[in-house]
Amino acid sequence: MSPRTTPRTRQARAVVTGAGSGIGRAFALELARRGGQVVCSDIDHDRIAETVEMIERAGSGTAHAVFCDVSRTDDIDALAERAEELLGGPTSLMINNAGVGIGGKPVGEIGLEDWQWALGINLWGMVYGSEKFVPQLRRAGRGGLINVASTAAFSAAPGMAAYNVGKAGVLALSETIAAELGGTGLAVTVLCPTFVKTNVAVDGRITAEAGRLAGTLMRWTGLSPERVARGTLDAHDRGQLYVVPQLDAKAIWAAKRHLPRTYTAGAGLLNRLLPAVAPTTAPTALATQPTSTTTAPGV
Ligand SMILES: NC(=O)c1ccc[n+]([C@@H]2O[C@H](COP(=O)([O-])OP(=O)(O)OC[C@H]3O[C@@H](n4cnc5c(N)ncnc54)[C@H](O)[C@@H]3O)[C@@H](O)[C@H]2O)c1
């Protein structure tokens, strides 16, 4: 296949943030399976080393581990420079994936430190990653950008303001870059799932009740990260901007657009009812900060 006809996600020179777990690891493994060179970055040294080892064992593609805290501009600068060296040219596919869960407290009780922590990673991390890597993508002349948002970008679930605001920003950022890259042949894809079976609820700052609910919904309704990563890469090859993999997310999107007031009233009602119906049998690992508030579905 010539470079013109090779799909964007085949033989890519790729960078994946948060590649040590969940969706990021699944992206890295799948890109390597598609013959790519993958720079796997994360704040957890052991987890990225494990991802790289998995890729090496699988025997397709190549992988490199690079530490990067996406909330730090210096780290992103260093990642961009190191990636270009390791990949032997400008990055052709950037996946801004690293993110953390936060939820369970209403506005007024979240606290500025938690707002800053969450937005520093979930929003600023993706802003830095885009700002620094889009010029490399332009130089590469093929490929594109995948940003991992969430259904939270448009669902406005109560008790999740800090998460919702960050993800809404990622959606707006991605739509804007897609317009700016129009006509270049580079694609932008923004991923908006509901639940995916990963560590996001275990590792985040999520209250006990919200964590129980998220854990239960994740077990019952969550897709596998491998399926989400494959589907998103295929959509990126087709040049698709929005990837909303689940039916519940599609229903939320339609309801929010066509019946915004009814949707908001319904979400508020669910929020008042859920503490009474949320199961109490989820693993205690999810329970990090006990409180009396809860959250509606959608990480
Ligand atoms: N799992 C879900 O249900 C779900 C749903 C919608 C969106 N998402 C989004 O998917 C993305 C991936 O999350 P996941 O579900 O795979 O979670 P995960 O916790 O399994 O993986 C997240 C990875 O990001 C890393 N990370 C955390 N903070 C970081 C930082 N400051 N810099 C670099 N790396 C950092 C973690 O070490 C971890 O390896 C996130 O942006 C998340 O918001 C997840």
Ligand as a Chemical Component Dictionary entry (heavy atoms), coordinates in Angstrom:
data_LIG
# 
_chem_comp.id                   LIG 
_chem_comp.type                 NON-POLYMER 
_chem_comp.pdbx_formal_charge   0 
_chem_comp.three_letter_code    LIG 
# 
loop_
_chem_comp_atom.comp_id 
_chem_comp_atom.atom_id 
_chem_comp_atom.alt_atom_id 
_chem_comp_atom.type_symbol 
_chem_comp_atom.charge 
_chem_comp_atom.model_Cartn_x 
_chem_comp_atom.model_Cartn_y 
_chem_comp_atom.model_Cartn_z 
_chem_comp_atom.pdbx_ordinal 
LIG N1  N1  N 0  -13.645 3.980  31.720 1  
LIG C1  C1  C 0  -14.716 4.698  31.421 2  
LIG O1  O1  O 0  -15.864 4.310  31.744 3  
LIG C2  C2  C 0  -14.548 5.986  30.666 4  
LIG C3  C3  C 0  -15.685 6.561  30.088 5  
LIG C4  C4  C 0  -15.554 7.746  29.381 6  
LIG C5  C5  C 0  -14.306 8.340  29.227 7  
LIG N2  N2  N 1  -13.218 7.761  29.807 8  
LIG C6  C6  C 0  -11.909 8.426  29.628 9  
LIG O2  O2  O 0  -10.990 7.497  29.076 10 
LIG C7  C7  C 0  -9.657  7.945  29.345 11 
LIG C8  C8  C 0  -8.821  6.763  29.806 12 
LIG O3  O3  O 0  -9.284  6.342  31.071 13 
LIG P1  P1  P 0  -9.484  4.811  31.457 14 
LIG O4  O4  O 0  -10.918 4.592  31.631 15 
LIG O5  O5  O -1 -8.724  3.939  30.549 16 
LIG O6  O6  O 0  -8.852  4.849  32.932 17 
LIG P2  P2  P 0  -7.616  4.124  33.609 18 
LIG O7  O7  O 0  -7.581  4.662  34.997 19 
LIG O8  O8  O 0  -7.721  2.660  33.430 20 
LIG O9  O9  O 0  -6.359  4.659  32.793 21 
LIG C9  C9  C 0  -5.931  5.997  32.888 22 
LIG C10 C10 C 0  -4.416  6.072  32.777 23 
LIG O10 O10 O 0  -4.024  7.449  32.824 24 
LIG C11 C11 C 0  -2.909  7.583  33.673 25 
LIG N3  N3  N 0  -2.846  8.924  34.227 26 
LIG C12 C12 C 0  -3.536  9.449  35.284 27 
LIG N4  N4  N 0  -3.148  10.702 35.509 28 
LIG C13 C13 C 0  -2.215  10.993 34.574 29 
LIG C14 C14 C 0  -1.437  12.145 34.299 30 
LIG N5  N5  N 0  -1.511  13.257 35.054 31 
LIG N6  N6  N 0  -0.564  12.101 33.257 32 
LIG C15 C15 C 0  -0.445  10.976 32.508 33 
LIG N7  N7  N 0  -1.128  9.846  32.745 34 
LIG C16 C16 C 0  -2.015  9.876  33.761 35 
LIG C17 C17 C 0  -3.093  6.522  34.743 36 
LIG O11 O11 O 0  -1.855  6.193  35.393 37 
LIG C18 C18 C 0  -3.681  5.370  33.931 38 
LIG O12 O12 O 0  -2.670  4.525  33.440 39 
LIG C19 C19 C 0  -9.798  9.074  30.371 40 
LIG O13 O13 O 0  -9.638  10.318 29.719 41 
LIG C20 C20 C 0  -11.217 8.908  30.883 42 
LIG O14 O14 O 0  -11.747 10.117 31.365 43 
LIG C21 C21 C 0  -13.309 6.609  30.512 44 
# 
loop_
_chem_comp_bond.comp_id 
_chem_comp_bond.atom_id_1 
_chem_comp_bond.atom_id_2 
_chem_comp_bond.value_order 
_chem_comp_bond.pdbx_ordinal 
LIG N1  C1  SING 1  
LIG C1  O1  DOUB 2  
LIG C1  C2  SING 3  
LIG C2  C3  SING 4  
LIG C2  C21 DOUB 5  
LIG C3  C4  DOUB 6  
LIG C4  C5  SING 7  
LIG C5  N2  DOUB 8  
LIG N2  C6  SING 9  
LIG N2  C21 SING 10 
LIG C6  O2  SING 11 
LIG C6  C20 SING 12 
LIG O2  C7  SING 13 
LIG C7  C8  SING 14 
LIG C7  C19 SING 15 
LIG C8  O3  SING 16 
LIG O3  P1  SING 17 
LIG P1  O4  DOUB 18 
LIG P1  O5  SING 19 
LIG P1  O6  SING 20 
LIG O6  P2  SING 21 
LIG P2  O7  DOUB 22 
LIG P2  O8  SING 23 
LIG P2  O9  SING 24 
LIG O9  C9  SING 25 
LIG C9  C10 SING 26 
LIG C10 O10 SING 27 
LIG C10 C18 SING 28 
LIG O10 C11 SING 29 
LIG C11 N3  SING 30 
LIG C11 C17 SING 31 
LIG N3  C12 SING 32 
LIG N3  C16 SING 33 
LIG C12 N4  DOUB 34 
LIG N4  C13 SING 35 
LIG C13 C14 SING 36 
LIG C13 C16 DOUB 37 
LIG C14 N5  SING 38 
LIG C14 N6  DOUB 39 
LIG N6  C15 SING 40 
LIG C15 N7  DOUB 41 
LIG N7  C16 SING 42 
LIG C17 O11 SING 43 
LIG C17 C18 SING 44 
LIG C18 O12 SING 45 
LIG C19 O13 SING 46 
LIG C19 C20 SING 47 
LIG C20 O14 SING 48 
# 
